[in-house]
Amino acid sequence: MLRRHVLILHQGALGDFVVTWPFVLGVARAMPQMRVVVVTHGQKGKLAERVLGVESADIEHGWHALHAPDADPPEAVSRLLGCARLIYSFISSGYDAVASNLARLAPEAERVFLQPRPPDDFDGHVCDYLLSQLNNRPLESSFADAMLRSVAERGLLPGRARAANAAVFIHPGSGSQKKNWPVERFIDLAVALQASGRQVRFILGEAERERLSARELEQLRSCGDCDEPATLLALLQTLLGASAHVGNDSGPSHLAGILGVPSVVLFGRDPKFWKPLGPAVRTLHAEPIDAITVADVLSALRS
């Protein structure tokens, strides 16, 4: 069996996944003769295929069996593991059932266990923490570092033209309610932008439709058109049509930033770990987050 695959196992949230993209691209460029396969949730895999040009496998199709001792995963999973020459795992400490199963099912593959989140005392960005775990792998580290610098300077889609009259897209949610700027501030922001002649559109996902009241949703829809992308690929197309993006510390904000969309991202915690990647990202930070004013966001957008 030819072992030409590099597998990258990841099951975190969208924002956690996006910050690994310079690493994924670095691995793909460091090993052009290999097939890089990202094993993650289906929609995130399709997104990686579209933006990064890698292959993907849906982690929901049998890969969770690796968390059980002496796992007997489906044939498709075993076959892909059997083709692996190198496995990067973000889903194991290296001393658990996943690690044992990978050693048993892919005994000839080199296995590297990466931790996705820095400890609280780490003084740097999450990408710096990831690179620090590659100190003994200079090839991948150097290519990942080069991709990180490229993303910081140009974004992932630097040549895409943006219409001067395109809308400012606002995403008023996130995966955690405590990270959210008050929805009424987003409404006030939309009204102020429209008063200055800017078109505004809201991005609403499942989390927003579940958490916001019917009255809040009606207020949003009354002061700006709403896009409700059903998939991450649809979200990608939505963001690529934006002149700018405003949002909380969330997956869509990370995606907008790394694509190169000018973005203002609001944080209720120190953004040093989790500032979205990209060449045109401005963060605003206050504790509590509602200390950030509409005027602050308008000023950041103008800059």
N, C-alpha and C positions, 0 to 999 in steps of 0.2 A: 504494500500500500504506500503510495506516494504521500509523504507528509509535507505538504506545501502550504498549510493553513496557519495563520496567526489568529487565534481567537481572543477577543476582548470581551470579558463577561462583566456586565453592568446592569443593575436593576434599580438605580436611584431615580429621583424625580427629574423632570426635564432640565431644570437649571443645573443640577448636579451633573447631568449628562453633558450638557453643552460645554461646561468648563473643561471637560476632558478632550474636546475636539482637537486642540492643537497637538495633544499627545497622540491621538488616533492618526492624524495626518502625518505626524513625525514618524510613526511606526511604518505607515504605508510608504513613505518616501525613503526611509532607511532600508526597506526590504522590498524593492519593486518587483522581485521575482516571486514574492509570496502572495497568497490570497488572504487579505485581511477581512475577517468576518466579525462584526459586532453582534454579540448575543445580548439582546435587551428586549424590552417590551416592543410589540409589533410596530406601533406607530412611531416610536422613537427610532427603530431600526429603519423604517422607510424614510424617515427624515434624514438619517445619516447617509443612506444610499443616495438621496437626491443632492444633498449639499456637499458631502465629503467624497462621494464616488467609491465607497467601500461596499461590501456585501453585508447582509444581516441575516440573523436567525431569531425567531421569536422565542424569548425565554419562557413564555407561558406554555410552550409546546414540549413539555417533558423535562425541561432543565431544572425545575424546582425539585425534582427527585434527588438531585445531588445533595440536598440538605439533609437527607435521611441516611443513617448508617447503612453501609453495604447496598447502596442504591443500585437498582436495575432499571436504568432509563430506557426510553424507547429506542428502537433501532436507529432512527435518524440521528438522535443525539450521540449514541455510541459511535456511529460511523463518522460523524464530524470530529469527535474527540480522537478517533483513531487516525484521522488525517492531519492532526495538529502537530506542528513542530514546536510551537511556542504558544503558551497560554498566559495572558494577563488577566488576573481576576481582581475585580473590585467588590466581590461578594463573599470574600472569605478572609479570615484572620491569618490563614496559613496553618492553623492548628485545630481545625474543626472537621466536621463530616465532609464538607465540600472539598477541603484539601485532601483528605484521605481518599475520597472517591475519584478525584482527578488523578491522583498518583496511581490508583488501581486501573482506571479506565484509559488513561493516556500515559502509560509508564515511560514512553520514549520522548514525550514532549517536555521541554523546559517549562517550568511553572514559576511565575512571578506574581506575588501577592502584594497588591497596592491598596493602601487605605485611602478612601475618598475624602475624608474630612480631617483637617488639621486639629491638633489638640489646642485647648484654649490658650496655652502659653506660646503658641507659635506666632512669630512676629513677621507676618507676610501674607501674601495672597494664597488661596487654595492651589493655584497652579505652581507657585513656588514650592509648596509642600509636595506636590506630585513630582516635580523635577528632583527634589532632594532625595526621593526614594529611588531615583535612577542613577545615583552617583556611581554605582558599579557597573552601569551599562552605558558607556560613553557614546556609542553609536546612536541609540534611540534618544538619549538625553540631548545630544547636540542637534539632531533633527527636530525634536520637539521644541527645544528652545528657539530654533530658527523660525518655526511655525508660529510660536507664541509672539515673537517680535513682529512677524508679518501681519498677524491678526491685529496687534496693537496699532500698527501703522496704517493698514489698509482695509481691514475687515476681510471677510471671506468672499464677498461679491463686490469688489471695488469698482468695477466698470459699469455697474447698472445705473442707468440714468434715472433721475427722479424728477417728475414734473414739478414746476415751480408752484403750481396751484394745488398740489396734492394735499390730502387731509393730514392733520395731526391726529394720530390714533392714540386713544387713551384706554389702557387696560386697568380697571379699578379694583382688581382682586389679586389673590395669591393663594398658595396652598395653606396658609395659616392666617386666621383672622387677626392675630396680634401684629402681623406685619403690614396691615392695611391702613393707609391714610383714609380718613373718614370719607364716605362716598359723597356727602354733600359738598366737600371741598372739590372733588373731581367735577361735580356739576357746576360749581361756581367757576372753576377753571375753564370749562367748556363755554360757558356764557361769556367770559372775558375774552377768550380767543375768538369767538364768533363776532363779538363787538369790534374787534380789531381787524375783521375781514378774513379770518382764517376759517377754513372748513374743518369740522371736527367729526370724527367717527369713534364710537366706542367698540371695544372688543369684549365680548361676553362669552365666557365658557361655562361649563357645567357647574363649577364652584360658585360663580357669581349668581347663576340662576337659582341655585339652592339656598345661598346665604342671604341674598338681598330680598327685602320685602317687596310685595307687589307694588307698593307705592314708590319705592326707590327705583325699581325697574322702569316704572312708567315715567318717572322724572328723567331718568337717563335717556329713554327713547324719545322724550318730548324735546330734549335740547341737543340731540345729535343722532345721526343715523347709527344703527348698531349692526355690527358684523358678528355672527355667531358661528365661527368655523367649526365644522363637525370633526375634523381630523387635524393632526399636526401639519400635514402637507397643505391643507387649506389655510391654516394659521400662517405658514410660511408665505404663501401667495399674498395673504392679506398684508403682512408686514412689509413685503417688498413694494407695496403700493403706497407706503406712507412717506410723507415729507419729514416727519419726526414722530417719536413715540414717547409717551409718558406713562409710567407705571410704578407699581411697588416692586419690592425685591421678589421677583417671581420668574418662572420659566419663560414666559413670553418676553420679559425684559432682557433676560440673558440671550434669547434668540435674536431679538432685534439688535442688540448691541453688537454681537459677533458678526452679524450680516453687514454691519456698517451703517445701519439706520441711526441717524442722530437721536439720542435718547437721554431723557432725564429720568433717573430712577431714585425713588424715595425710600429711605432706610430709617427704621426705628432702632437699629443697632449699628455698631461700628461697621462700615462697609469694607474694612481692610481685607477681610477674608473673601468676601463674596461680591465685590464690585464686578458687574458684567464686563466681559472682555469686549474690546472694539475700539476703533479710533475716535469715536465721537460720543462717548458716554460721560455724562455729568451726573454725579451723585449728590443728593441732598440728605443730610443726616441730622436728626434731632431725636432726643429722648425726653418725653414720648414723641412719637411720630407726628401727632397732630399739632406739635409746635411749629412744623413747617407751614408756611402761609402760601396762599395762592400767589401773592406777589413774588415770593421766593421762586416758585416754579416758573412764572412768566419771565422773570429775569434770567433764569437758567436757560430757558428756551431761546430767548433773544441772543444769548451769548453763544 
